[in-house]
Amino acid sequence: MPDPLNKFPINLESLARSYTETAIQTLGGIASNGESEAERVSASIALLDRGWGKPKTDNTHAISGEVRVVLREMLTDEELEEK
């Protein structure tokens, strides 16, 4: 039996995207006229992230010294299921 609360299928992503212009205008207003510096910075970051993407992070780290990997036991999928 269908759920009466879900009479209409909703594409949430599409619905959210329909508010893009309103959201950007709202963030722009807060970035320009927010009551606190924190509000203005937060709105500005949100606008930049959406317009230009978040800055890439460098996930490479220099390791000095020896790196040791110890493999005690290698199991097949079947052996893992048995355990």
PyMOL Python script that loads the backbone (N, CA, C, O; Angstrom):
from pymol import cmd

cmd.read_pdbstr("""\
ATOM      1  N   MET A   1       0.845  -1.186   0.000  1.00  0.00           N
ATOM      2  CA  MET A   1       0.000   0.000   0.000  1.00  0.00           C
ATOM      3  C   MET A   1       0.887   1.245   0.000  1.00  0.00           C
ATOM      4  O   MET A   1       1.810   1.334   0.811  1.00  0.00           O
ATOM      5  N   PRO A   2       0.633   2.205  -0.885  1.00  0.00           N
ATOM      6  CA  PRO A   2       1.464   3.416  -0.937  1.00  0.00           C
ATOM      7  C   PRO A   2       1.331   4.245   0.335  1.00  0.00           C
ATOM      8  O   PRO A   2       0.283   4.278   0.979  1.00  0.00           O
ATOM      9  N   ASP A   3       2.404   4.896   0.662  1.00  0.00           N
ATOM     10  CA  ASP A   3       2.435   5.770   1.840  1.00  0.00           C
ATOM     11  C   ASP A   3       1.648   7.040   1.526  1.00  0.00           C
ATOM     12  O   ASP A   3       1.998   7.742   0.577  1.00  0.00           O
ATOM     13  N   PRO A   4       0.583   7.366   2.298  1.00  0.00           N
ATOM     14  CA  PRO A   4      -0.226   8.553   1.993  1.00  0.00           C
ATOM     15  C   PRO A   4       0.546   9.861   2.126  1.00  0.00           C
ATOM     16  O   PRO A   4       0.156  10.873   1.543  1.00  0.00           O
ATOM     17  N   LEU A   5       1.640   9.848   2.889  1.00  0.00           N
ATOM     18  CA  LEU A   5       2.433  11.071   3.040  1.00  0.00           C
ATOM     19  C   LEU A   5       3.313  11.320   1.822  1.00  0.00           C
ATOM     20  O   LEU A   5       3.794  12.434   1.614  1.00  0.00           O
ATOM     21  N   ASN A   6       3.520  10.280   1.018  1.00  0.00           N
ATOM     22  CA  ASN A   6       4.359  10.409  -0.170  1.00  0.00           C
ATOM     23  C   ASN A   6       3.522  10.286  -1.437  1.00  0.00           C
ATOM     24  O   ASN A   6       3.814   9.453  -2.296  1.00  0.00           O
ATOM     25  N   LYS A   7       2.498  11.098  -1.557  1.00  0.00           N
ATOM     26  CA  LYS A   7       1.610  11.042  -2.716  1.00  0.00           C
ATOM     27  C   LYS A   7       2.327  11.460  -3.992  1.00  0.00           C
ATOM     28  O   LYS A   7       2.069  10.914  -5.064  1.00  0.00           O
ATOM     29  N   PHE A   8       3.222  12.424  -3.871  1.00  0.00           N
ATOM     30  CA  PHE A   8       3.895  12.960  -5.038  1.00  0.00           C
ATOM     31  C   PHE A   8       5.388  12.717  -4.913  1.00  0.00           C
ATOM     32  O   PHE A   8       5.996  13.096  -3.912  1.00  0.00           O
ATOM     33  N   PRO A   9       5.991  12.086  -5.923  1.00  0.00           N
ATOM     34  CA  PRO A   9       7.444  11.915  -5.854  1.00  0.00           C
ATOM     35  C   PRO A   9       8.122  13.280  -6.003  1.00  0.00           C
ATOM     36  O   PRO A   9       7.778  14.058  -6.892  1.00  0.00           O
ATOM     37  N   ILE A  10       9.059  13.553  -5.148  1.00  0.00           N
ATOM     38  CA  ILE A  10       9.753  14.844  -5.165  1.00  0.00           C
ATOM     39  C   ILE A  10      11.229  14.609  -5.448  1.00  0.00           C
ATOM     40  O   ILE A  10      11.870  13.771  -4.814  1.00  0.00           O
ATOM     41  N   ASN A  11      11.746  15.339  -6.385  1.00  0.00           N
ATOM     42  CA  ASN A  11      13.179  15.315  -6.642  1.00  0.00           C
ATOM     43  C   ASN A  11      13.780  16.422  -5.793  1.00  0.00           C
ATOM     44  O   ASN A  11      13.763  17.591  -6.178  1.00  0.00           O
ATOM     45  N   LEU A  12      14.311  16.046  -4.634  1.00  0.00           N
ATOM     46  CA  LEU A  12      14.813  17.022  -3.667  1.00  0.00           C
ATOM     47  C   LEU A  12      15.919  17.892  -4.256  1.00  0.00           C
ATOM     48  O   LEU A  12      15.958  19.099  -4.017  1.00  0.00           O
ATOM     49  N   GLU A  13      16.806  17.285  -5.017  1.00  0.00           N
ATOM     50  CA  GLU A  13      17.893  18.050  -5.619  1.00  0.00           C
ATOM     51  C   GLU A  13      17.347  19.131  -6.543  1.00  0.00           C
ATOM     52  O   GLU A  13      17.792  20.278  -6.495  1.00  0.00           O
ATOM     53  N   SER A  14      16.395  18.773  -7.374  1.00  0.00           N
ATOM     54  CA  SER A  14      15.786  19.729  -8.294  1.00  0.00           C
ATOM     55  C   SER A  14      15.057  20.833  -7.536  1.00  0.00           C
ATOM     56  O   SER A  14      15.154  22.008  -7.889  1.00  0.00           O
ATOM     57  N   LEU A  15      14.331  20.448  -6.501  1.00  0.00           N
ATOM     58  CA  LEU A  15      13.611  21.427  -5.695  1.00  0.00           C
ATOM     59  C   LEU A  15      14.585  22.410  -5.042  1.00  0.00           C
ATOM     60  O   LEU A  15      14.359  23.620  -5.061  1.00  0.00           O
ATOM     61  N   ALA A  16      15.658  21.887  -4.468  1.00  0.00           N
ATOM     62  CA  ALA A  16      16.657  22.750  -3.820  1.00  0.00           C
ATOM     63  C   ALA A  16      17.299  23.692  -4.835  1.00  0.00           C
ATOM     64  O   ALA A  16      17.519  24.867  -4.544  1.00  0.00           O
ATOM     65  N   ARG A  17      17.597  23.177  -6.019  1.00  0.00           N
ATOM     66  CA  ARG A  17      18.229  24.021  -7.042  1.00  0.00           C
ATOM     67  C   ARG A  17      17.308  25.142  -7.512  1.00  0.00           C
ATOM     68  O   ARG A  17      17.782  26.176  -7.981  1.00  0.00           O
ATOM     69  N   SER A  18      16.010  24.947  -7.392  1.00  0.00           N
ATOM     70  CA  SER A  18      15.084  25.993  -7.823  1.00  0.00           C
ATOM     71  C   SER A  18      15.207  27.237  -6.934  1.00  0.00           C
ATOM     72  O   SER A  18      14.752  28.315  -7.317  1.00  0.00           O
ATOM     73  N   TYR A  19      15.813  27.097  -5.761  1.00  0.00           N
ATOM     74  CA  TYR A  19      16.015  28.227  -4.849  1.00  0.00           C
ATOM     75  C   TYR A  19      17.403  28.862  -4.987  1.00  0.00           C
ATOM     76  O   TYR A  19      17.778  29.704  -4.171  1.00  0.00           O
ATOM     77  N   THR A  20      18.151  28.474  -5.991  1.00  0.00           N
ATOM     78  CA  THR A  20      19.528  28.952  -6.141  1.00  0.00           C
ATOM     79  C   THR A  20      19.608  30.469  -6.192  1.00  0.00           C
ATOM     80  O   THR A  20      20.386  31.073  -5.454  1.00  0.00           O
ATOM     81  N   GLU A  21      18.815  31.088  -7.049  1.00  0.00           N
ATOM     82  CA  GLU A  21      18.898  32.546  -7.200  1.00  0.00           C
ATOM     83  C   GLU A  21      18.536  33.255  -5.893  1.00  0.00           C
ATOM     84  O   GLU A  21      19.210  34.203  -5.489  1.00  0.00           O
ATOM     85  N   THR A  22      17.482  32.798  -5.243  1.00  0.00           N
ATOM     86  CA  THR A  22      17.072  33.383  -3.964  1.00  0.00           C
ATOM     87  C   THR A  22      18.169  33.223  -2.919  1.00  0.00           C
ATOM     88  O   THR A  22      18.476  34.161  -2.183  1.00  0.00           O
ATOM     89  N   ALA A  23      18.759  32.027  -2.857  1.00  0.00           N
ATOM     90  CA  ALA A  23      19.804  31.764  -1.866  1.00  0.00           C
ATOM     91  C   ALA A  23      21.040  32.629  -2.108  1.00  0.00           C
ATOM     92  O   ALA A  23      21.626  33.162  -1.166  1.00  0.00           O
ATOM     93  N   ILE A  24      21.427  32.763  -3.361  1.00  0.00           N
ATOM     94  CA  ILE A  24      22.600  33.589  -3.691  1.00  0.00           C
ATOM     95  C   ILE A  24      22.324  35.049  -3.356  1.00  0.00           C
ATOM     96  O   ILE A  24      23.190  35.737  -2.816  1.00  0.00           O
ATOM     97  N   GLN A  25      21.122  35.526  -3.674  1.00  0.00           N
ATOM     98  CA  GLN A  25      20.778  36.913  -3.340  1.00  0.00           C
ATOM     99  C   GLN A  25      20.771  37.109  -1.822  1.00  0.00           C
ATOM    100  O   GLN A  25      21.236  38.135  -1.326  1.00  0.00           O
ATOM    101  N   THR A  26      20.253  36.140  -1.098  1.00  0.00           N
ATOM    102  CA  THR A  26      20.230  36.226   0.366  1.00  0.00           C
ATOM    103  C   THR A  26      21.648  36.258   0.925  1.00  0.00           C
ATOM    104  O   THR A  26      21.972  37.092   1.771  1.00  0.00           O
ATOM    105  N   LEU A  27      22.488  35.343   0.447  1.00  0.00           N
ATOM    106  CA  LEU A  27      23.887  35.331   0.901  1.00  0.00           C
ATOM    107  C   LEU A  27      24.594  36.638   0.536  1.00  0.00           C
ATOM    108  O   LEU A  27      25.384  37.165   1.319  1.00  0.00           O
ATOM    109  N   GLY A  28      24.301  37.152  -0.662  1.00  0.00           N
ATOM    110  CA  GLY A  28      24.902  38.429  -1.069  1.00  0.00           C
ATOM    111  C   GLY A  28      24.478  39.560  -0.150  1.00  0.00           C
ATOM    112  O   GLY A  28      25.288  40.419   0.201  1.00  0.00           O
ATOM    113  N   GLY A  29      23.210  39.562   0.240  1.00  0.00           N
ATOM    114  CA  GLY A  29      22.719  40.589   1.163  1.00  0.00           C
ATOM    115  C   GLY A  29      23.382  40.486   2.524  1.00  0.00           C
ATOM    116  O   GLY A  29      23.742  41.499   3.124  1.00  0.00           O
ATOM    117  N   ILE A  30      23.544  39.266   3.011  1.00  0.00           N
ATOM    118  CA  ILE A  30      24.209  39.075   4.308  1.00  0.00           C
ATOM    119  C   ILE A  30      25.677  39.462   4.207  1.00  0.00           C
ATOM    120  O   ILE A  30      26.219  40.095   5.113  1.00  0.00           O
ATOM    121  N   ALA A  31      26.326  39.079   3.097  1.00  0.00           N
ATOM    122  CA  ALA A  31      27.740  39.421   2.915  1.00  0.00           C
ATOM    123  C   ALA A  31      27.935  40.934   2.901  1.00  0.00           C
ATOM    124  O   ALA A  31      28.952  41.435   3.380  1.00  0.00           O
ATOM    125  N   SER A  32      26.967  41.659   2.357  1.00  0.00           N
ATOM    126  CA  SER A  32      27.077  43.118   2.278  1.00  0.00           C
ATOM    127  C   SER A  32      26.573  43.827   3.526  1.00  0.00           C
ATOM    128  O   SER A  32      27.139  44.836   3.946  1.00  0.00           O
ATOM    129  N   ASN A  33      25.508  43.297   4.117  1.00  0.00           N
ATOM    130  CA  ASN A  33      24.829  44.039   5.180  1.00  0.00           C
ATOM    131  C   ASN A  33      24.613  43.253   6.463  1.00  0.00           C
ATOM    132  O   ASN A  33      23.814  43.662   7.305  1.00  0.00           O
ATOM    133  N   GLY A  34      25.309  42.134   6.630  1.00  0.00           N
ATOM    134  CA  GLY A  34      25.125  41.327   7.833  1.00  0.00           C
ATOM    135  C   GLY A  34      25.413  42.133   9.090  1.00  0.00           C
ATOM    136  O   GLY A  34      26.240  43.045   9.084  1.00  0.00           O
ATOM    137  N   GLU A  35      24.718  41.782  10.169  1.00  0.00           N
ATOM    138  CA  GLU A  35      24.857  42.546  11.410  1.00  0.00           C
ATOM    139  C   GLU A  35      26.196  42.334  12.103  1.00  0.00           C
ATOM    140  O   GLU A  35      26.642  43.181  12.877  1.00  0.00           O
ATOM    141  N   SER A  36      26.837  41.197  11.822  1.00  0.00           N
ATOM    142  CA  SER A  36      28.132  40.958  12.467  1.00  0.00           C
ATOM    143  C   SER A  36      29.174  40.594  11.413  1.00  0.00           C
ATOM    144  O   SER A  36      28.845  40.177  10.302  1.00  0.00           O
ATOM    145  N   GLU A  37      30.399  40.759  11.783  1.00  0.00           N
ATOM    146  CA  GLU A  37      31.491  40.397  10.887  1.00  0.00           C
ATOM    147  C   GLU A  37      31.447  38.902  10.583  1.00  0.00           C
ATOM    148  O   GLU A  37      31.702  38.490   9.451  1.00  0.00           O
ATOM    149  N   ALA A  38      31.124  38.088  11.590  1.00  0.00           N
ATOM    150  CA  ALA A  38      31.067  36.639  11.397  1.00  0.00           C
ATOM    151  C   ALA A  38      30.007  36.266  10.358  1.00  0.00           C
ATOM    152  O   ALA A  38      30.244  35.385   9.532  1.00  0.00           O
ATOM    153  N   GLU A  39      28.848  36.918  10.387  1.00  0.00           N
ATOM    154  CA  GLU A  39      27.807  36.663   9.392  1.00  0.00           C
ATOM    155  C   GLU A  39      28.296  37.008   7.996  1.00  0.00           C
ATOM    156  O   GLU A  39      28.090  36.247   7.050  1.00  0.00           O
ATOM    157  N   ARG A  40      28.949  38.165   7.872  1.00  0.00           N
ATOM    158  CA  ARG A  40      29.427  38.605   6.560  1.00  0.00           C
ATOM    159  C   ARG A  40      30.506  37.672   6.015  1.00  0.00           C
ATOM    160  O   ARG A  40      30.507  37.349   4.827  1.00  0.00           O
ATOM    161  N   VAL A  41      31.419  37.240   6.877  1.00  0.00           N
ATOM    162  CA  VAL A  41      32.485  36.328   6.447  1.00  0.00           C
ATOM    163  C   VAL A  41      31.894  34.984   6.038  1.00  0.00           C
ATOM    164  O   VAL A  41      32.254  34.434   4.998  1.00  0.00           O
ATOM    165  N   SER A  42      30.996  34.459   6.849  1.00  0.00           N
ATOM    166  CA  SER A  42      30.385  33.163   6.557  1.00  0.00           C
ATOM    167  C   SER A  42      29.635  33.192   5.225  1.00  0.00           C
ATOM    168  O   SER A  42      29.764  32.271   4.418  1.00  0.00           O
ATOM    169  N   ALA A  43      28.863  34.232   4.999  1.00  0.00           N
ATOM    170  CA  ALA A  43      28.117  34.356   3.743  1.00  0.00           C
ATOM    171  C   ALA A  43      29.072  34.518   2.561  1.00  0.00           C
ATOM    172  O   ALA A  43      28.840  33.950   1.494  1.00  0.00           O
ATOM    173  N   SER A  44      30.131  35.282   2.744  1.00  0.00           N
ATOM    174  CA  SER A  44      31.103  35.482   1.669  1.00  0.00           C
ATOM    175  C   SER A  44      31.790  34.171   1.306  1.00  0.00           C
ATOM    176  O   SER A  44      31.984  33.874   0.127  1.00  0.00           O
ATOM    177  N   ILE A  45      32.155  33.390   2.311  1.00  0.00           N
ATOM    178  CA  ILE A  45      32.793  32.095   2.058  1.00  0.00           C
ATOM    179  C   ILE A  45      31.826  31.172   1.314  1.00  0.00           C
ATOM    180  O   ILE A  45      32.222  30.484   0.373  1.00  0.00           O
ATOM    181  N   ALA A  46      30.565  31.160   1.733  1.00  0.00           N
ATOM    182  CA  ALA A  46      29.567  30.318   1.065  1.00  0.00           C
ATOM    183  C   ALA A  46      29.430  30.707  -0.403  1.00  0.00           C
ATOM    184  O   ALA A  46      29.346  29.838  -1.270  1.00  0.00           O
ATOM    185  N   LEU A  47      29.406  32.006  -0.684  1.00  0.00           N
ATOM    186  CA  LEU A  47      29.305  32.464  -2.072  1.00  0.00           C
ATOM    187  C   LEU A  47      30.529  32.054  -2.885  1.00  0.00           C
ATOM    188  O   LEU A  47      30.400  31.560  -4.005  1.00  0.00           O
ATOM    189  N   LEU A  48      31.709  32.259  -2.324  1.00  0.00           N
ATOM    190  CA  LEU A  48      32.934  31.904  -3.037  1.00  0.00           C
ATOM    191  C   LEU A  48      33.012  30.401  -3.282  1.00  0.00           C
ATOM    192  O   LEU A  48      33.388  29.971  -4.372  1.00  0.00           O
ATOM    193  N   ASP A  49      32.664  29.604  -2.287  1.00  0.00           N
ATOM    194  CA  ASP A  49      32.696  28.145  -2.436  1.00  0.00           C
ATOM    195  C   ASP A  49      31.760  27.689  -3.552  1.00  0.00           C
ATOM    196  O   ASP A  49      32.107  26.806  -4.335  1.00  0.00           O
ATOM    197  N   ARG A  50      30.592  28.283  -3.621  1.00  0.00           N
ATOM    198  CA  ARG A  50      29.631  27.872  -4.628  1.00  0.00           C
ATOM    199  C   ARG A  50      30.014  28.384  -6.015  1.00  0.00           C
ATOM    200  O   ARG A  50      29.782  27.709  -7.018  1.00  0.00           O
ATOM    201  N   GLY A  51      30.595  29.566  -6.065  1.00  0.00           N
ATOM    202  CA  GLY A  51      30.966  30.133  -7.364  1.00  0.00           C
ATOM    203  C   GLY A  51      32.272  29.608  -7.928  1.00  0.00           C
ATOM    204  O   GLY A  51      32.407  29.434  -9.139  1.00  0.00           O
ATOM    205  N   TRP A  52      33.229  29.355  -7.056  1.00  0.00           N
ATOM    206  CA  TRP A  52      34.564  28.983  -7.505  1.00  0.00           C
ATOM    207  C   TRP A  52      35.009  27.609  -7.024  1.00  0.00           C
ATOM    208  O   TRP A  52      36.061  27.122  -7.438  1.00  0.00           O
ATOM    209  N   GLY A  53      34.232  26.985  -6.166  1.00  0.00           N
ATOM    210  CA  GLY A  53      34.627  25.692  -5.608  1.00  0.00           C
ATOM    211  C   GLY A  53      35.491  25.908  -4.378  1.00  0.00           C
ATOM    212  O   GLY A  53      36.109  26.959  -4.209  1.00  0.00           O
ATOM    213  N   LYS A  54      35.523  24.898  -3.527  1.00  0.00           N
ATOM    214  CA  LYS A  54      36.354  25.003  -2.328  1.00  0.00           C
ATOM    215  C   LYS A  54      37.814  24.882  -2.724  1.00  0.00           C
ATOM    216  O   LYS A  54      38.142  24.185  -3.685  1.00  0.00           O
ATOM    217  N   PRO A  55      38.688  25.550  -1.998  1.00  0.00           N
ATOM    218  CA  PRO A  55      40.110  25.439  -2.317  1.00  0.00           C
ATOM    219  C   PRO A  55      40.571  23.992  -2.192  1.00  0.00           C
ATOM    220  O   PRO A  55      40.135  23.255  -1.308  1.00  0.00           O
ATOM    221  N   LYS A  56      41.464  23.606  -3.100  1.00  0.00           N
ATOM    222  CA  LYS A  56      42.014  22.255  -3.032  1.00  0.00           C
ATOM    223  C   LYS A  56      42.966  22.173  -1.851  1.00  0.00           C
ATOM    224  O   LYS A  56      43.692  23.118  -1.541  1.00  0.00           O
ATOM    225  N   THR A  57      42.941  21.020  -1.203  1.00  0.00           N
ATOM    226  CA  THR A  57      43.855  20.813  -0.087  1.00  0.00           C
ATOM    227  C   THR A  57      44.950  19.858  -0.517  1.00  0.00           C
ATOM    228  O   THR A  57      44.715  18.930  -1.291  1.00  0.00           O
ATOM    229  N   ASP A  58      46.109  20.087  -0.022  1.00  0.00           N
ATOM    230  CA  ASP A  58      47.254  19.238  -0.328  1.00  0.00           C
ATOM    231  C   ASP A  58      47.296  18.114   0.697  1.00  0.00           C
ATOM    232  O   ASP A  58      47.554  18.345   1.878  1.00  0.00           O
ATOM    233  N   ASN A  59      47.043  16.914   0.240  1.00  0.00           N
ATOM    234  CA  ASN A  59      47.018  15.780   1.150  1.00  0.00           C
ATOM    235  C   ASN A  59      48.324  14.998   1.146  1.00  0.00           C
ATOM    236  O   ASN A  59      48.384  13.870   1.635  1.00  0.00           O
ATOM    237  N   THR A  60      49.350  15.596   0.599  1.00  0.00           N
ATOM    238  CA  THR A  60      50.642  14.915   0.620  1.00  0.00           C
ATOM    239  C   THR A  60      51.434  15.418   1.812  1.00  0.00           C
ATOM    240  O   THR A  60      51.457  16.613   2.106  1.00  0.00           O
ATOM    241  N   HIS A  61      52.066  14.504   2.476  1.00  0.00           N
ATOM    242  CA  HIS A  61      52.861  14.856   3.640  1.00  0.00           C
ATOM    243  C   HIS A  61      54.223  14.210   3.520  1.00  0.00           C
ATOM    244  O   HIS A  61      54.342  13.037   3.166  1.00  0.00           O
ATOM    245  N   ALA A  62      55.225  14.970   3.813  1.00  0.00           N
ATOM    246  CA  ALA A  62      56.575  14.423   3.782  1.00  0.00           C
ATOM    247  C   ALA A  62      56.779  13.551   5.017  1.00  0.00           C
ATOM    248  O   ALA A  62      56.452  13.943   6.137  1.00  0.00           O
ATOM    249  N   ILE A  63      57.322  12.373   4.789  1.00  0.00           N
ATOM    250  CA  ILE A  63      57.606  11.462   5.885  1.00  0.00           C
ATOM    251  C   ILE A  63      59.117  11.309   5.964  1.00  0.00           C
ATOM    252  O   ILE A  63      59.776  10.908   5.006  1.00  0.00           O
ATOM    253  N   SER A  64      59.627  11.631   7.105  1.00  0.00           N
ATOM    254  CA  SER A  64      61.060  11.443   7.269  1.00  0.00           C
ATOM    255  C   SER A  64      61.280  10.176   8.082  1.00  0.00           C
ATOM    256  O   SER A  64      60.542   9.892   9.026  1.00  0.00           O
ATOM    257  N   GLY A  65      62.276   9.439   7.714  1.00  0.00           N
ATOM    258  CA  GLY A  65      62.561   8.209   8.444  1.00  0.00           C
ATOM    259  C   GLY A  65      61.945   7.003   7.753  1.00  0.00           C
ATOM    260  O   GLY A  65      61.446   7.090   6.632  1.00  0.00           O
ATOM    261  N   GLU A  66      61.994   5.903   8.438  1.00  0.00           N
ATOM    262  CA  GLU A  66      61.569   4.628   7.886  1.00  0.00           C
ATOM    263  C   GLU A  66      60.069   4.406   8.073  1.00  0.00           C
ATOM    264  O   GLU A  66      59.507   4.712   9.125  1.00  0.00           O
ATOM    265  N   VAL A  67      59.430   3.866   7.027  1.00  0.00           N
ATOM    266  CA  VAL A  67      58.026   3.483   7.109  1.00  0.00           C
ATOM    267  C   VAL A  67      57.987   1.962   7.028  1.00  0.00           C
ATOM    268  O   VAL A  67      58.537   1.365   6.103  1.00  0.00           O
ATOM    269  N   ARG A  68      57.341   1.352   7.989  1.00  0.00           N
ATOM    270  CA  ARG A  68      57.287  -0.099   8.019  1.00  0.00           C
ATOM    271  C   ARG A  68      55.828  -0.556   8.040  1.00  0.00           C
ATOM    272  O   ARG A  68      55.023  -0.074   8.837  1.00  0.00           O
ATOM    273  N   VAL A  69      55.506  -1.493   7.152  1.00  0.00           N
ATOM    274  CA  VAL A  69      54.175  -2.072   7.106  1.00  0.00           C
ATOM    275  C   VAL A  69      54.315  -3.543   7.475  1.00  0.00           C
ATOM    276  O   VAL A  69      55.128  -4.268   6.901  1.00  0.00           O
ATOM    277  N   VAL A  70      53.513  -3.969   8.440  1.00  0.00           N
ATOM    278  CA  VAL A  70      53.573  -5.356   8.873  1.00  0.00           C
ATOM    279  C   VAL A  70      52.254  -6.012   8.499  1.00  0.00           C
ATOM    280  O   VAL A  70      51.189  -5.573   8.933  1.00  0.00           O
ATOM    281  N   LEU A  71      52.328  -7.056   7.699  1.00  0.00           N
ATOM    282  CA  LEU A  71      51.150  -7.818   7.301  1.00  0.00           C
ATOM    283  C   LEU A  71      51.240  -9.158   8.011  1.00  0.00           C
ATOM    284  O   LEU A  71      52.090  -9.989   7.687  1.00  0.00           O
ATOM    285  N   ARG A  72      50.374  -9.359   8.964  1.00  0.00           N
ATOM    286  CA  ARG A  72      50.443 -10.577   9.765  1.00  0.00           C
ATOM    287  C   ARG A  72      49.753 -11.751   9.090  1.00  0.00           C
ATOM    288  O   ARG A  72      50.252 -12.875   9.140  1.00  0.00           O
ATOM    289  N   GLU A  73      48.606 -11.501   8.458  1.00  0.00           N
ATOM    290  CA  GLU A  73      47.857 -12.602   7.859  1.00  0.00           C
ATOM    291  C   GLU A  73      46.985 -12.054   6.751  1.00  0.00           C
ATOM    292  O   GLU A  73      46.318 -11.034   6.925  1.00  0.00           O
ATOM    293  N   MET A  74      46.987 -12.724   5.615  1.00  0.00           N
ATOM    294  CA  MET A  74      46.140 -12.309   4.513  1.00  0.00           C
ATOM    295  C   MET A  74      45.056 -13.366   4.347  1.00  0.00           C
ATOM    296  O   MET A  74      45.358 -14.553   4.227  1.00  0.00           O
ATOM    297  N   LEU A  75      43.801 -12.941   4.340  1.00  0.00           N
ATOM    298  CA  LEU A  75      42.680 -13.859   4.252  1.00  0.00           C
ATOM    299  C   LEU A  75      41.899 -13.624   2.973  1.00  0.00           C
ATOM    300  O   LEU A  75      41.831 -12.500   2.473  1.00  0.00           O
ATOM    301  N   THR A  76      41.320 -14.673   2.453  1.00  0.00           N
ATOM    302  CA  THR A  76      40.418 -14.543   1.308  1.00  0.00           C
ATOM    303  C   THR A  76      39.065 -14.065   1.825  1.00  0.00           C
ATOM    304  O   THR A  76      38.825 -14.059   3.033  1.00  0.00           O
ATOM    305  N   ASP A  77      38.181 -13.667   0.913  1.00  0.00           N
ATOM    306  CA  ASP A  77      36.841 -13.239   1.317  1.00  0.00           C
ATOM    307  C   ASP A  77      36.103 -14.358   2.036  1.00  0.00           C
ATOM    308  O   ASP A  77      35.402 -14.121   3.020  1.00  0.00           O
ATOM    309  N   GLU A  78      36.268 -15.578   1.538  1.00  0.00           N
ATOM    310  CA  GLU A  78      35.598 -16.711   2.171  1.00  0.00           C
ATOM    311  C   GLU A  78      36.087 -16.916   3.607  1.00  0.00           C
ATOM    312  O   GLU A  78      35.289 -17.188   4.504  1.00  0.00           O
ATOM    313  N   GLU A  79      37.380 -16.788   3.818  1.00  0.00           N
ATOM    314  CA  GLU A  79      37.937 -16.965   5.153  1.00  0.00           C
ATOM    315  C   GLU A  79      37.440 -15.860   6.097  1.00  0.00           C
ATOM    316  O   GLU A  79      37.197 -16.107   7.279  1.00  0.00           O
ATOM    317  N   LEU A  80      37.294 -14.654   5.568  1.00  0.00           N
ATOM    318  CA  LEU A  80      36.781 -13.560   6.383  1.00  0.00           C
ATOM    319  C   LEU A  80      35.334 -13.819   6.807  1.00  0.00           C
ATOM    320  O   LEU A  80      34.946 -13.517   7.936  1.00  0.00           O
ATOM    321  N   GLU A  81      34.546 -14.377   5.898  1.00  0.00           N
ATOM    322  CA  GLU A  81      33.153 -14.671   6.228  1.00  0.00           C
ATOM    323  C   GLU A  81      33.039 -15.745   7.298  1.00  0.00           C
ATOM    324  O   GLU A  81      32.098 -15.739   8.092  1.00  0.00           O
ATOM    325  N   GLU A  82      34.003 -16.675   7.322  1.00  0.00           N
ATOM    326  CA  GLU A  82      33.995 -17.749   8.311  1.00  0.00           C
ATOM    327  C   GLU A  82      34.303 -17.229   9.718  1.00  0.00           C
ATOM    328  O   GLU A  82      33.856 -17.801  10.712  1.00  0.00           O
ATOM    329  N   LYS A  83      35.067 -16.146   9.788  1.00  0.00           N
ATOM    330  CA  LYS A  83      35.492 -15.643  11.107  1.00  0.00           C
ATOM    331  C   LYS A  83      34.419 -14.896  11.794  1.00  0.00           C
ATOM    332  O   LYS A  83      34.620 -14.412  12.908  1.00  0.00           O
TER     333      LYS A  83
END
""", "prot")
cmd.dss("prot")
cmd.show_as("cartoon", "prot")
cmd.util.cbc("prot")
cmd.orient("prot")
